[in-house]
Amino acid sequence: MTSATDRIAITPEEHASMTTTTETAPAAPAPPAAPDPDEQRRIRLGGVDAGTVRTNLGAAAGSLALTWVLYERVLPFSGAFGFLIFWYLLFLALSWAISRLQWDVRTVRERLVQSLVAGSGLLVVALILDQIGYVAFRGAHAASHSNFFTQDMRHTATLSPITSGGALHAVVGSLEQLGLATLFAVPLGIAAAVFMSEIGGRLARPVRTVVEAMTALPSIVAGLFILGVWILTLGNQKSGFAASLALTVMMMPIVTRAAEVVIRLVPGTLREASYALGGSQWRTVLSVVLPTARPGLVTAVVLGMARGVGETSPVLLTSGFTSQMNADPFAEHQVSLPLYIWNYVRYPSTDMVARAFAAALTLMVIVLVLFVTARLVGGRRPGELSRRQRRLVARDLAESFTHPSDGTS
Amino acid sequence: MTDNPGVDTPAQQPVPVGVGYRANAGGPDSDAVETLALPVAAGPSPAARPALRSELREPDAPAQLFGLRTRDVSAWFGDHKVLERVSLTMPAGQVTALIGPSGCGKSTYLRILNRMHEMVRSACLAGAVLLDGEDVYAPGRRPADVRRRIGMVFQRPNPFPGMSIYDNVASGLKLAGIKVRKDQRDHLVESSLVSAGLWTEVRNRLRTPGGALSGGQQQRLCIARSLAVSPDVLLMDEPCSALDPTSTRRVEETIAELRGRLTIVIVTHNMQQAQRVSQSCAFFLATHDTPGRIVEAGDTAQLFGNPVDPRTADYVNGRFG
C-alpha cells in the first residue's frame, strides 16, 4: 500500500508543475516565432484533481496512524502482513468517510471501486516482485560465485564450501530437454490448431475437448505416462530424451490452445482473398494465415516453453538424477534445473539451499530471456516494420524527394 | 467445403438467356479489342488454350477475351433459397454492373461466378456458369483453377497485412503455385500496379507494408493483386462502398482503363456508378418470400434511360430500395 500512497503523493507536484508550465509557456523564450496573442489556455482533461489527491493522501495518512495505534499498541496482533491488510481496509473505510463528506454516494462508490481495483493490481505486482526478490536474495550468495555457472556437482559434498560445485549440468540439461520438447510440441501443436480452426469438421470438436482436458492434466500424470510407456513398457533408459517426451505432453496442449485462438483471430477476409487468387487451402494456411498470426504464434510457443521449463514432476520420473555433466540427452541420466532445485533445497546445509535458490534464479532468468527473445524475433505485429526495414523505407523516401520521380510510367 | 448438388439438374431446362438482353454471348466486343497492349495478356490461341491453365500469359501477347454466361443459376443457404434461375450474359471485355436493393442476391450471384459461394457451409446451387463455353462447376474442375481465371475484389480492401506492397501484388503467384523468374515477377508487379493506377504512388516504397496505404490505395492494391495472376474475368463486390469519393473516382478510372482488357462484373449500390462504369447492367430484386431474380438486364443506357419493367424504373429513379 505504500506504493499507492507514493504514486498519489507525486501527482499533486506533477499537477502543479504542469499547470505552471502551461501558464508560463507563452513567456518562455523558447519559441522563436512571435508569441500568439490568441493562444488559448488549454483545459486539462482527465487526470486526477487535487480534491481526490488530498482525500486519498489524508485517508492513507490517517489510516496509517490509526493502524499503528490499533495494531501495534491496542490489539494483540503483530506482523507486517497483517499490518498492511489492516491498513488497506482502514484506508478504504476512511476514504469512504472523507469522500462522503464531499461528494454524493455515486461518486464515492466510483472512487472506492477505483481504490479496490488499483489495490488488487498493486497486490499482484507486489507479490511477483516479492517472489523474485526473495529468490534473488536467497540465491545471491551462491550465484555470486562464478563456479556456480561453470561446474557440476561431481566433487561437491554436503558440507563443501560454496566455492565448489554449480549448476552448469542442470542448465545444459534444462536447455536440451526444453529444446527437444519444443521441437516436438510446436509442430504438433500448431498443426493441431490449424486442423481445428481451418479444416474443422466433425472431428474438430472432440479434438478440442481432449486438448482442453490435457491443459488441465496433472503434470505427474504426464510423467507417469512416459514412465509407463517409454521406460517400463518399451524398456528404454531414463534419459533427457524421455524427460523431453514428458515435457512435450505438457507443452503441446498449451501451444495448441493458444495457437488456435490466434489463428481464429486472422480475419476471414484474408482467407477469402487468398482463395480468390487461386490459392489452395494449404497454401492459404502457409502463406497467409500463419504469417498473419505469427506474433500470436510466437506468444503461444513461449507460453508452452515457459510452462515446460519449470515442470518438475514429469522430469522427476523420467530423466533420472545425476550430479555429473551429461550433454547427451539420449543416454544416461540427465538433470535439469527444476530437478536440481527440488533435490538440493531439501539438504540441511545452508550452502546447498543457497545453490538451489541460485538455480531457481537461473531458471527465472532463462524464462525472462525466452520472453525477450521471442518478442524480438517474432513479436512485431503483421505489417509493422523491423528497424532495418524502417531504415530502408526512410532511405527510399529520401531518394524519391531528392530525385523526384519522372512521373507517369 | 460443402458439396454441390449436381451441376445440371434435369428439372431445370435452359431458358432463353436473360430478359430483354441482346444476344451477345461472349464474342469480343468491337471497341474493346483496340487497347490490347496488355502487360499481363493472353495465351497462344483460344483453341489451343487448355481449360486449366498453368502458364501465365506472355506479356504483350494479344489478349483473348472471355465472356461469362450463367444458365438458370439458383442458390440456397441451407433450405433458404436466395436466387431463382438467374440467366445472364456478361459480354467479353465489357463492364457489367449488377444493381438491386440489399439482400437481393447480387453478392451471392457474384460469388457463385468464381466458386466462392461454396466456401460457406450449407451453401448449394443449381445451374451452370459458363466461362468461354465451359462450365466452371463441371466435375473434376478445381475451384482454385477457376478462381485464378476469375479474380475477385472485395467490398473492404483486404491486403495481406504481413506482406509488403510488392509481396502483396506477387502473392497470387505464390498462392497459385506459379513459378516465375525474378525479372519476370518484377515486370509483372510493375505492370499490375500500373494497370491498377497505383504505380506512381508506390514505386518508391514497394517494400513497405500494404496495410500502411490509405483505404483507396489499398483497394487499388487489391485490384493489382488480382490482375497479377492475369485473370480473364474480374469480379468486384461493391469495391467502392468503403471508400471516399476521391478514392472512388480513382477506382472507377481504373475500371475504365481495364475495360476491353478483361471482362468485369461489378456489384454496386451506387446507381450513378453503375451508369458511369458499366456498358451492360442487370437489375436484381427479391421480395420477402421470393428468392432474388433478375427483373431486367440489358444495355446500361437503355436500362437507366428507358427501362421496360416499372420496378426497374422505380429503382433506378430512386423511388424505392
Boltz contact constraints between the chains, C-beta under 6 A:
constraints:
  - contact:
      token1: [A, 269]
      token2: [B, 158]
      max_distance: 6.0
  - contact:
      token1: [A, 270]
      token2: [B, 158]
      max_distance: 6.0
  - contact:
      token1: [A, 273]
      token2: [B, 158]
      max_distance: 6.0
  - contact:
      token1: [A, 274]
      token2: [B, 175]
      max_distance: 6.0
  - contact:
      token1: [A, 276]
      token2: [B, 147]
      max_distance: 6.0
  - contact:
      token1: [A, 276]
      token2: [B, 152]
      max_distance: 6.0
  - contact:
      token1: [A, 277]
      token2: [B, 172]
      max_distance: 6.0
  - contact:
      token1: [A, 277]
      token2: [B, 175]
      max_distance: 6.0
  - contact:
      token1: [A, 277]
      token2: [B, 229]
      max_distance: 6.0
  - contact:
      token1: [A, 278]
      token2: [B, 144]
      max_distance: 6.0
  - contact:
      token1: [A, 278]
      token2: [B, 147]
      max_distance: 6.0
  - contact:
      token1: [A, 278]
      token2: [B, 148]
      max_distance: 6.0
  - contact:
      token1: [A, 278]
      token2: [B, 176]
      max_distance: 6.0
  - contact:
      token1: [A, 279]
      token2: [B, 175]
      max_distance: 6.0
  - contact:
      token1: [A, 280]
      token2: [B, 144]
      max_distance: 6.0
  - contact:
      token1: [A, 283]
      token2: [B, 175]
      max_distance: 6.0
  - contact:
      token1: [A, 287]
      token2: [B, 174]
      max_distance: 6.0
  - contact:
      token1: [A, 287]
      token2: [B, 175]
      max_distance: 6.0
  - contact:
      token1: [A, 288]
      token2: [B, 160]
      max_distance: 6.0
  - contact:
      token1: [A, 291]
      token2: [B, 162]
      max_distance: 6.0
  - contact:
      token1: [A, 292]
      token2: [B, 161]
      max_distance: 6.0
  - contact:
      token1: [A, 292]
      token2: [B, 162]
      max_distance: 6.0
  - contact:
      token1: [A, 382]
      token2: [B, 161]
      max_distance: 6.0
  - contact:
      token1: [A, 382]
      token2: [B, 162]
      max_distance: 6.0
  - contact:
      token1: [A, 383]
      token2: [B, 161]
      max_distance: 6.0
  - contact:
      token1: [A, 383]
      token2: [B, 209]
      max_distance: 6.0
  - contact:
      token1: [A, 383]
      token2: [B, 211]
      max_distance: 6.0
  - contact:
      token1: [A, 393]
      token2: [B, 208]
      max_distance: 6.0
  - contact:
      token1: [A, 396]
      token2: [B, 204]
      max_distance: 6.0
  - contact:
      token1: [A, 396]
      token2: [B, 205]
      max_distance: 6.0
  - contact:
      token1: [A, 400]
      token2: [B, 204]
      max_distance: 6.0
